Amino acid sequence: MAGESGGYAAPNDLGALRAFLDAHPGAVILAGGQSLLPSLRGRAPPLFVDIGRIAALKAIEVEGKRARVGAGVTLAALARHPTVAGGFADAIGFVGNVTIRNRATVGGCLAWADPRGELPLILLALGGTVVTDRREVAMQDFITGPSCTVLKPGEVILAATFEAGRKLAFEELLVRNSTGRAVVAVACERVGGAMRYTVSGLVDRPVRSAPMADDPDAWLGDLMRQFPVLDDASSPAYRRRVLHALALRARERA
């Protein structure tokens, strides 16, 4: 085993993972690695602890209407699951390519906290929670900014929970290049005679509305005053216009 940089470990269970992290507080958890590894180009590699061998993190469990998806479940496996796919299937189809979807994990996407990420948006839309080895955090409180979460040093994401079986209509605008990066996205859910919108790509985190009967454009403007506007190559005004159009399209299908 190397020192606190340049090493690698792959524990077989959660107990061994916890022991390793306690002994090596500078270690970096490696899940799918699809965002983490490219970010390290040109930098000295950290000490990695790979969670890919921990079977407990790869389970998908459904009890009643509540689903629990382990942090090691890949996006492809989540989108294929007959019970919990729900609004995830359409959204995950926008993520990268087949190779990325087969490697990227629920825990990795949550920890990376991309404010444009499809998985955090859908979990927020479904009223999800993030389960760690220390606590449960409502998805609306988990992401605090671009690549920023409430996770404490050494805290490990174990799973995400959410209500299965709810119908969401999803729309997204992608930058059509090799990365397939999202510009803006929206999930829309019918709640009685109203609509609830969850959006990403406009401000520095995904945000969910209360049910509303009115056009969502005024709410989008409120978001830009309430939260820091996301820094992007495209202007905030353009992203607001596109997001409004996508929200209206999703509303027709919800």
N, C-alpha and C positions, 0 to 999 in steps of 0.2 A: 504494500500500500504506500502510495506517495504521500506527501504532506498535504497541506490545505489547498494546494493547487495541483492540477494535472493528474489527479487520481480518479479512480472509478470504483464504485461498489454497487452491488445489486442484491439487496436483502430479499429473503423469501417470504417474510411476513411482517406485519405491522410492528410487532415487538422489536424485531431486529432493526427495522427502520428507525424507530424511536430511539433505540440505544445508539445507533450510528450518529444520528443528528445531535444527540446530547453530547457525544464524544467529539464531534466535529462541527461546531456551530457555524463554520464558514462554508459548509457543503451546500451545493445547489441541487435541488431536486430536478431530475430529468424524467419527464413523462413521455410525450410524443416527440418533443424536441423540434417541432416544425417552426416555431418562432424563436425559441431560445437559441438554438445552434447558429442560425444565420446572424443573430445579433452579436455573436462573439467573434466574428471575423476580425482578424488583426489584433486580438487580445489574447493574453495568456489564459489557457483553459482553467476553469475552477475545478475543485474537487466535486465530481458528480456522484450522486446517489440515484440510481436508476430504480424506479418503482414498477417496472414492467413485469417483474416476476411475482408480484404480490397478488394472489388470486382474489383476496377479499376486496380489492379495489376494482375488480372487473365484473362485479355482479350487477344485474338489473333486477330489482325486486318491485313487485306491485302488490299493495295491500289495500283493498277497497279502491278508492279513487286516488290514493296517494302513491306516487312512484319514487323510488330511490335508485339513483344511477351512480355507480362507483366512479371515483376519479380517474381510474385507469381505463374506463370504457372509451373506445374510439368513436369519433363522430359517425363513421360509416355504420358501426354496430348499432348506435343509437337510432339512426335514421331507418334502419331495417327492422327494428323491433316492432312486432305487430300491435302491441298494447300502448307503448309510450311514444311512438314516433310522432303522432299528432301533428302539431305545428312545426316540429323539428325537421321533418323530411324535406319540405320545400326550402326552408332556410339553409339547411346543411348542403343542399345541392349547389348553393352559391359559393361554398368554401373551396378555394383553391382548385385542386384537381383530385382525381381518384386516389393518387398516391398520398396526398396530404390528408384526405379524409380517412384513409386507412391507418394513418399514423397518429394524427392529432387526437388528443384525449380531452375529456370533459374537464378534468382537473387542470391540465395545462392551459386550456383556453380561459378558464376562470382566473388562474394565477397571472396570466399574461395581461388580462384586463384591457384588451383592445377596445377603445370606445366605439369602434365600428363593428365589433365582432358579432357574428350571427348567434352564437350560442348564448352569450350573456343577454342579448336582447330577448330571445325566446324564453329563457328562464325567468327573466323579469316579467314578461308578459303573462306567464303562467303562475305568478306569485311564488316563485321558487325560493328555496333557502340553500345556503352553502353550509355543509356540515364539515367541521374540522375536528381534529383530535382534542380540541378544547371547548368548542361551543358550536352553536348554530347561529348563522347570520342571515337575515332577510336579504334577498338579492338586491333590493332597492337601497340597502345600506352598504353593500359589499364593495362596489367600485366607487372610488372617490375622485378619479381623474384618469388621464391616459396612463396606462400601465401602473396604476396606483390602487391598492386595495387596503382593507382594514387588517389584513393578515399581519401578525406579529412575527418577529424572527423565530424560526424554528417551528412555526405552526404549520400543520399539514392538512391540506384539503383531502377529505375522505370520500365525499359524495355530494351530490346535489339532489334535493327533493322538490317535487312539484306535483300539481294536480294533473293527472292523466286524463285523456279523453276530451279535452276542450278543443274547440275548432278555432283556428287562427287563419287569417288570410295574410300572406306575406308578400312584400314587394321590395325589390332592392335595385339600386343602380350600381353597376360595377365599372371600374376602370379596366377596360379589356386589354390587358397586357399579360406578361408572364406571371405576375403575382395575382391577378384577379382581385385587386383590393377593392373593398366596398367603399362607395362614396357616402351614400345614405341608405337607410333601410327602415321599413315600418312593418309592424304586425298589428292587425286590427281584429278585434273580437266584439261580437254583438253581445250586449248585456241588456236584456229586455228590449226596450225601444230605443236604447242609446248605443253608442260605440265607445270602446276603449282603445286607445292608440298607445303603442310602445315604439319609440323611435331611437335611432342611433345615427351618428355621423354629423349631427348639427352642433351639439355641445360636447363637453368633455366626458360624458358618460351616457349610457342608455337611460331613458326616462320613460315612465309610464304615466298616462293621464288617468284622471277619474273618468267614469262613464260620462259621455257628453252627447247631446242631441245636435249641437251646432256644428258648423264647419270648423275643422281643427286649426285653421290658419292663425287665428288669434292666439290660440294656445302655443303654437310654435314660436310666435313672437315673444310671448311671455317667457318661454324657455331661454331665449337668447338674452333676456335681461336677468334671469334668475341664476344661470350657470355660466361659467367661462365658455365662450364660443371656441369650438375646436379649430386649431390651426391646420390649414389644409391649402393645397394648391388652388382649389376652387373657392370662390368667395362665399361668405355666409349667406348673402342674399340669394345667390344661385342655388345653394343647397336647400335653403328654405323653400324656394319655389318648386324644386324637384321633389322634395319631401312632401309638400302639400299635394302635388299631383299624384304621387304614389299612394298617399293616404286615401285620397278620393277613389283611386282605382281599387285599393284593398277593401274599402268600405262596400263597394259594389259586390264583392265576392264573399264577404263575411256572413 
